[in-house]
Amino acid sequence: MNGSRRTVLGAVVALVAAVVPATASAAAETGCEITYSTTSQWQGGFVADVAVTNRGAALDGWALSWEWPSGQQAGHGWNSKITESGDHVTAVNAGYNAKIATGATVKFGFYGTWAEANTAPLSFSLNGVTCVHGGPRLTAMQHTAAMQPGWNLGNTLDSTGSDETSWGNPRITEALLDNVKAQGFKSVRLPVTWSAHLGPDHVIEAAYLARVKEVVRWALARDLYVMLNIHHDSWQWMLNMPADHDGVLTRFNAIWTQLTGAFAEFGPKLTFESWNEPQFTGSTGKPQEIALNSELNASFHDVVRRSGGNNATRLLVLPTLHTSSEQTYVDPLVEQIRGLADPNLIATVHYYGYWPFSVNVAGGTRFDATAQKDVTDSFDRVHDSFVARGIPVVIGEYGLLGFDRHTGTIEQGEKLKFFEHLGHYARTKKLTTMLWDNGQHLNRTTGQWNDPELYAHIRSSWTTRSGTAYTDQVFNEKSSPITDKTIALNLNGTRFTDLHHGSTKLTRGRDYTISGDQLTLTAPALTRLSGSRGYGTNAVLTARFSQGVPWRFYVITYDTPVLSNASGTTEEFEIPTAFRGDQLATMEARYDDGTNAGPHDWTSFKEYDRAFRPDYTDGHTTLTPDFFAAVRENARVTLTFHYWSGVKVTYSVVRSGSSVTGTTV
């Protein structure tokens, strides 16, 4: 850089290809192999060497073509004649190296120039036939491991509208993919919904297909693995297969027939995923649904493999019914993959956690032993069923279902423990994970993480463990003297090292003590840190461990929240709430006879944000229309609000028609 010449190491792209049209008979044919390497690079210039190995019939005269992905220009070369038109480059043999016998290699090189980037070419074409690009072929297990970690480009090309921005995300740019790679991701799952872009005879709209192809090119140019699928079509029309078997199968096969042709030129770093979250309606039961999913997976496999060429050995991803990790759905996919006897297959499931915790219902406020066991049981099942049998697994989506509304459904510390544990356990079970991101995590406009602390724990979990704790909240009641507070640490194989307040290292023995996994914050230290003891967070402490991400403790001053009488409607009912520094964890709802009220009447604890939500800024607690839709008329409902400090406050509401009256208890 800065005008100095430097050697670029490892900038090698190996390419292997079929030199015949993509047909069923072509599957066993071989063709060309290209090795492109940038052997030297400096500001604005570079030297490239290219080796052309003939894997097909002997050649007498050759022309190698490619396109620059980053606007480079080729200059003076040797052992070939190079011509250029825009981004398109053609290197033609010299007189003395026109012949390439089967298995033989010729080499040439050139000087080039670059400005913004010097990305290796995506693909090469030898005498008009595309060579596979994107690196050497790997086994399915190696390929899947190389995809770790992955990221979903959600709510964009999978939107059900006519444009990729219709669900609120900006258009995909090369800068976004640059950022995704810079964040440490090795692969991108590209969900695509095709239904709004199908014409007569299920022909995919040319412009839309070209756009998807452009995004795939951009990702591959950045050395990212790509997983392309059929996405929300699953619940738009594919679920109707029990009643419209032939119609669904015909459309499904038509889409994949077009995709195999459109993406035939792309090499092994592009994988195809059969379809997203298989589901059916109007079936005779689960056995039929399992059979239909297997039929679609088999048809997908057949269409892709019969297209030949690069698709003859492309890695294919097959889902369980509902992409569930339940054994009853895993076993049929194990049987199917083993029956296909194809070494280039990957299984996929999704994981969104133990449901009560994932959405914060039924009192599932904490990432407790039950929620942890759900992670380990799920990952153990897919490991023992697939990985132990040599079948790799991609967790094609993971996250928390509460994120569908907003990321505050789950308390911050509990959320962090979930992601830390999930990443760690997936790694121990050799499962590749792909974070579901619909735009709420990595901000696609600013390029920043909306929750940097969450991302830090996710990223750390890819390689190591982090220490956590039973809680990240230290509550001190304002109306009472401050006392010592003891918190259990989850060391997770780490060693506690020290505790900081900002840049100040706190003193062990005076400010805190450690006994095994018990951290005690002393009353004098908490008093000092709490200052004037205004409601809310007074200080943030950082516990550091021998490895991984530090853990934060929020020192909070609170008093019991105060609720006030209110009136409103079932469409808009707000309880005036003076939170006084506390935070709402969950809410119970019961009738006077002790039975459960509201949605999910099998539990008294209602679902956060679906039935209720706090507004700390405006000072009220909202009860939603969904809540009142499941409340009996003129029956008093006693609400119990549980706050993270441990206090409980009761309140009663009565619905009369669309009117609601609320009173303190």
Salt bridges, closest charged atoms under 4 A:
GLU33 OE1 - ARG55 NH2 2.99
ASP158 OD2 - HIS232 NE2 3.44
GLU164 OE1 - ARG171 NH1 3.37
GLU164 OE1 - ARG211 NE 2.79
GLU174 OE1 - ARG222 NH2 2.96
ASP178 OD1 - ARG222 NE 2.52
GLU205 OE2 - HIS197 ND1 3.65
GLU214 OE1 - ARG211 NH1 2.79
ASP223 OD1 - LYS269 NZ 2.12
ASP246 OD1 - HIS245 ND1 2.81
GLU265 OE2 - LYS213 NZ 3.18
GLU265 OE1 - ARG217 NH2 2.55
GLU273 OE1 - ARG189 NE 3.03
GLU277 OE2 - HIS350 ND1 2.89
GLU289 OE1 - LYS286 NZ 3.30
GLU289 OE1 - HIS322 NE2 3.93
GLU295 OE2 - HIS245 NE2 2.81
ASP302 OD2 - ARG306 NE 2.79
GLU326 OE2 - ARG381 NH2 3.54
ASP342 OD2 - HIS301 NE2 2.73
ASP342 OD2 - ARG305 NE 2.77
ASP377 OD2 - LYS373 NZ 2.63
ASP380 OD1 - LYS429 NZ 3.29
ASP384 OD1 - HIS383 ND1 2.99
GLU397 OE2 - ARG189 NH1 2.84
GLU397 OE1 - HIS350 ND1 3.63
GLU414 OE2 - ARG366 NH1 2.91
GLU414 OE2 - LYS417 NZ 3.17
GLU420 OE1 - ARG465 NH2 2.68
ASP451 OD2 - LYS415 NZ 3.83
GLU453 OE2 - ARG552 NE 3.00
ASP498 OD1 - HIS500 ND1 3.30
ASP511 OD2 - ARG510 NH2 3.07
ASP511 OD1 - ARG528 NH2 3.32
GLU574 OE2 - HIS620 NE2 3.55
GLU588 OE1 - ARG590 NH2 2.99
GLU588 OE2 - HIS642 NE2 2.72
ASP592 OD1 - ARG636 NE 3.19
GLU607 OE2 - ARG405 NH2 3.06
GLU607 OE1 - HIS600 NE2 2.89
GLU607 OE1 - ARG610 NH1 3.84
ASP609 OD2 - ARG405 NE 3.11
ASP609 OD1 - HIS406 NE2 3.28
ASP609 OD1 - ARG613 NE 2.90
ASP615 OD2 - HIS620 NE2 3.71
